[in-house]
Amino acid sequence: MTGRQRHVLVLGGTTEGRRLAEALAADPAAWRVTSSLAGRVERPRLPPGEVRTGGFGGPAGLAAWLRAHAVDAVIDATHPFAGTMSFNAAEAASATHVPLLALRRPGWVAGPGDRRHPVASLAEAARVLPGLGRRVFLTTGRTGLGAFAGVTDLWFLVRSVDAPEPPHPPLMEVLLDRGPFTLDGELELMRRHRVDVLVTKDSGGTATAPKLAAARELGLSVVVVERPPVPGGVPVVPDVPGALEWLRARTA
């Protein structure tokens, strides 16, 4: 690419966002990359380039930031369940006429033998659990535990990167860990804790997919919270090469 350096804002916090920042930072003559992290993880893996942490103050605040920092394109590489940020980005990009792309890893596809129970929300997951099992492996993150606080007669193994805060289920053991995980490790964990139902979000990707394979092998029920849609009119690519191709086409 010739000409001036293009400024790309990556709304990150995911493996894909970090890999995109790495790819852009490798060509500093063409790209200036700023990654924005929500700040919900205490010790995040920082991408190369410039990094900012925290919110923008809603769509208007993000639009003002895009103008003030002469941003040429925005890549929404947030977690598939970070719905508020995605809609804020769509509104801000529309207001400033800055091109916006959503980078979303593909969702998980059910395979033969899966005992999958799709639900629309964490609250719905809490409602269906009593009919599926008694010992729950909960892998939906620490911020949504309040949805399960009223489930008082089931035991929960909660895995998260940082320690959860109340409200949370009364019968709970916390496992602080960060992926990627292995099939053998997930099988051992589920067997050791006598798990009979898994609760997860349809986050996609390979880092946490082994828990689904382990649940299939053990014949466990899996409650899957389906991901919210990408804002209307926003193009979507499934991987970093697709995002780089889009960037080159839109900022040439």
N, C-alpha and C positions, 0 to 999 in steps of 0.2 A: 504493500500500500504506500502511496506517495501522498505528500501534502501534510497538513497539520496533524498533530496528535489529537485523537478523539478521547473524550472523557466518558467513561462508562461507569454508571452506578450499579453495583451488584447488590441487590437485597438478598443477603446470604443467610448463613447459619446452617447450611447443609453441605454434604460432601460435594455435590455438584457445584454449588456456589464457590467453594474453595478451589476446586479444580479449574473452574472458569477463570477465577482471579489469577491462578498460577499461569494459565495459558496466555492471558492478556499481559501480565507482568513480564513475561519472557520476551515481549517485543515492545519495550518502552518507547521506541521511536514512533510507533503507531498508536499505542494505547496508554492512557492514564486510567487506572482502575481504582475506584473507591468501593470498598465493601462495607455495607451497613449491617451490623449485628444487633439483634433485639436486646441482648444483655441478660437473657434469662438463665444462661449457664455460667457458673462461677468461673470456670477456667476453660474457655472455648479454645479450639484449635484455630489460631489466627491465620488468615490467608496473607499472601504477599501484597504489597501495594499499600495504599492508604486505608485505614480502618476507622470507622466511627461506630459508637455504641449507643443504643437507646432510640427512642421514638423521635419522630419529626414534628409531632403536634398535629396529627391528622392530615387529610389531603391538602389543606391550604398550606400547612407548614412544609410538607414535602414539595409542593409546587414552588414555594419560595426558595427552598434549598436548591432545587433543580436550576432555577433561574440564576441564583447567586453564584453557583459553581459551574455554570456553563456546561451542563451535562448534555451530551449528544445522544445517549441512549440509556435506557433502564432495563436491566434483566431481573425479573422477579424469580429468584432462585430460593425463595423461602420454603419452609416445610409445607407439604401439601395441605396441612391443616391450619396454616397461618392465614385464615381467610380474611381477617380484618385488614392486614397489611396489603394483601393482594388487591382488595377493592380500593383501598386508599391510593395505591400505586396507579391503578387504572384511572381514577378520577384526576389525580395530579398530572399524569401523562397527557390526558385529554385536554386539561386546562392549559398546559404549556406547549402542546404539540411536539412533545418529545417521544420518539418511538419507544414502545414497550413490548417486551417479549416475556412469556412465562416459560421457565425451564422446569419441567416436571418429569421426574423419573416415572416410568410406567407403573401402574398399580399391579398388585398381585393377582394372578389368575388361578382360580380354583382348579385343582387337579383330581385325578381319580382317587377315591378313598377319603377325600376331605369331608369333614363334618362341619361345614361352614354355615354360620348364622349371621347374615348381614343385618346391620342395624344402622339407623341414621344419626345416632348421637350416643354420647356416654350415658345419658340418662336412660335411654332405651336399653343399652347394654346392661345397666344395673337391674332393670326390670326383668330381663329374661334370664339372668344368671341362676336364680334359685331353682329353675326347672332343668338346669343342665349339669350342675355339679356342686360340690361342697368345698373344694380346695382350688382356689383361683390363682392363676399366674397372670398378673395384671401388668401389661407393658405399654400402657398408653401415656406415660409421662407423669411427672409429679404435679402438674398444674391442674389436672382434671379429677383429682381424687375425691373432691367434694361430692361428685355425682354418686359415689359409692358409700358415702358416710352413713347412709341409712340402712345399708345392708349389714345387719348386726349378727346374723347367724351363719355367715360364710367366712372362711379363712382366706386371707389374701397374701400372696407373695408379690411384693411391689418392687419392680426394678426400674431404677432411674439413675441419671448421671449425678444429680445433686439430691441431698436429703429433702424429702417432702415435708411440708408444714400442714397443720390442721386447716380445714377439716379433712378427715380421712377415715377409712373403715376401722372399727375398734379392734378387730382381730386381724393383725397385720404384722408381717415381717418385711423389713426393707433390705434390699440388695442393691448396693451402689456399684454400678458397673457401666461400662461404655463399650459398644461394639467396635469392630466386627466380632460376631460370635460364630461358633462352629457347631455343626450338627451333633458331634459327640458330646460337646459341652452342654448343649441344650437338652439332649436326652438324659444325661447324668443329672442335671439340675431338676428336671421335671420328675424323674424317678425318685430322687432323694427326698423331694418335698411332697411326693405323692399327689401331684397336680392332676386334676381331672377335667379342667377347662381352662382354656387360654383366652385372654381378652387382648386385642391389639387394634391398632388403627391401620387402615390401608395406606401405609406410607410408601410402599414399594421399595425398590432397591435390593441390593444383595447383602448389605451388612447385617440386617436383622432377619433375613429370610429363613435361616436355619431353624428358627423356632417353629415356623409353619411346617417344615419338613419333619421336625421332631414330633409335633402334635399329630401329624398324619400317621407316622410310624407307630405311635402309641395309641392311636384310635381315639384321640381326645376331641371334644367339641371345641370349636374356635369361633368366638364372637368377634366379628370384624366390623369396626366402625367405618362406614364408607366415607371417602373424602368429599369435601365440598367442591362445587364446580369452579373452574377458572372464570373470572368476569367475562361477560359477553364481549366479543369483538377483539379479544386479546389473542394473538397467535401463540401457539404452544409448540415446543420442541421437546424431545425426550432425553437429549444428551448434550454434552458440551460441544462436540463437533457441530451439531445442528445450530447451537447458539452462536458459535463463531462464524458459521456460514451466513446466518441471518445478519449478524453485526456488520460483516464486510459488505453485504449487499445494501444495507440501510444507511451506512455511514460513508460509502465510497464517494 
